[in-house]
């Protein structure tokens, strides 16, 4: 196998490695385990603490990304930082094995650091794509990584299912950490090292912040792109909140067992992939804005239906429909944003897009947790998320694609 193919294969395998964390820790199993078993969720306190885990970790990653990006680019430390963040996530997942009921602060610290490791590593992982693939191949290779990630989620969920009846937590955490560590090794070995150091750490950090500030200044003069990013900030916050709390809602309000949750999210993985594929052609024909708007209307219907759900069967239906909207809204949003990017500035703009995406996981989880605790029920909390989708839709209505070309020509 040539060096180029090794790099592409190892890059895709890293998505396989980390997807077990996303599926098992963030979505299906650890969330309900933390809220119900470690904290206790009778009064909604577990929802509050889990919301804090997501919000604090994402806030840290969003604020530190420009600094670390500058250090990585100017100081030649991208690979070292990437490996460090990855091992932080892996070791914190192993640390979950010490958790016992009542260890709320310890669980919060471990889960927050694990999330920081996972999301921080993705910043440096994504930056490798332009380096390992020429521009005409980047979309295809990105898709390969996306598909490999779904495969990783499915493998991790199937492996975890073996320990759900009777439920054994520690083997599940070890399996996730093992998958993460084992399938990261090829990427750590074969992806190129960035060894050139053209600036000190202080100077590199300064360059990172100055670059981000300059880009924000240019973006401010492009109101269409600015309005889209603001809309994306709100509606992506809603999507993330639903993902973070979907399994907790199912476990707490509907009494679903861990094994049932695993099988549900296995099906949702296929549903999301199907949604992305089915809506690919309408994105080209009708335009990405049309698909995003349709997806957000679908999400409003999903959270409204979840408020009225009374049985587990009904929730299965809602979950599958939500999966269809998940795949389509993510793919179409990226396609819509690309309409506003000047030629030759793709990396900077997508770096900002990633930073906004991380920031879009801060307010929603806190909103859900606080409403759940104040109302004594998760039903009003899940319904409150519709506010984020509604704001996103209102802002998106003012995004005029016919203005984007003129904005890109602006100095």
Phi, psi and omega in degrees: 000133181291164179300319181299315180292323177299318181294317180294315180297318181291325177297317178293322180296330178296326175294322174299319183295312187276346183292334175298323177297312182299317185285315188272315185279306186287319192256300198269317195241307188294324179304303177299323179298316181293313184291320185268317187271319183274312183268311190097125190239021183297325181252010181087004181294325177298320177299320180298312182293322179292324174298322178294322178303309182295314186292314182295316182294316180292324178297317179298314182295318181297318182285329184271345184301314178299320179297309182291326177297319178295318177297318182296317183287312186278333183259358179066036186244016185304310185294321180296317178294320179299311180296320180298313179297319180300313181290332173299313179298315182298312183293325178292324176295318174300324179296340177301338183293345180271352187289139175228159178307134180096346180276063188292309184294318178299315178297320178298315181295313180298313182292322179295315179295322177298317179295320177298317178299314182295307184289324177295320179298325182294331178300314182281327177298312181298329182292345180284337187304310179296339183277330185259351184220139175290159187305315181296342181261351188294320179296318180294315181291324174300319177296322177299317178297320179300312180294320178297324177296319176298321177298319178297320178297317181295316179299316181295318180292320178295320178295319180292329183301330181297340184248022181263345181216096359286157184285125175232112187286311190300318177300328179294315180296321180295320178297317179297315180296321180295314178300317180299313183289313187296313185273000171275339186302314180302321179293319180295330181276320193256336179287145190293149175272138175261100190261342183290128179242109183254358182206157174288169181299318180296316179294321179296317179297318179298318179298321180298314180292320180296321179296315179296319181295319178297318179296318178298322178297318178293320181295326181299333180275002179239084190298330180293312178294321179297317181294321178297315181298324177292318176298316179299322179301318182284309187286331175291329174299320177295315179299313181298319180297317178298318179297316184295324187253359184299314180288327179292320176298316181296320181286316186280312186275323185254354176070029179287138178281164183301317179299321177294321178297318180299314181294322179299313184284340169297314180295321180297326177301314179293322179298317180295317179297317179298318180298319179296321181289314184296322184271002180296314181292314176302331177297322178283323186278308183271340182103148184295328179298319178301317181291320178297315180298315178298320180294320180290323174297320177298318179295323176299319177294323181297311182290328176294316178296322179298327178298324184265354183299135179240337183238161179292327178297317177299322181291326175302314180297315179299318181296318180294318177296319178299321178300320178300318179289329181295310181296320184286321184291324180290315181294316182290326179297317179296319179294321179294317181298325182297340178293341186258006188262123176295148179299134179090358181240024186299316185296315180297315183292321178287336172295318176294320178301318178294320180295319177295321178298320177293320180294336182279029175225027185254306186285318185301309179300322177294317178303312181300311183298316183289320177295319178300316181289319182292322183268347181072019181204147178277345183295311175298329180294315180293326179289331181296337181295337181299335177299319181294319178294320181296317178297317177301318180295318180297314179294321181295330180300329181274000179279112182253111183294334181290346178271345189295320182296318179295322179295323182292335178277348181293143181290000000 
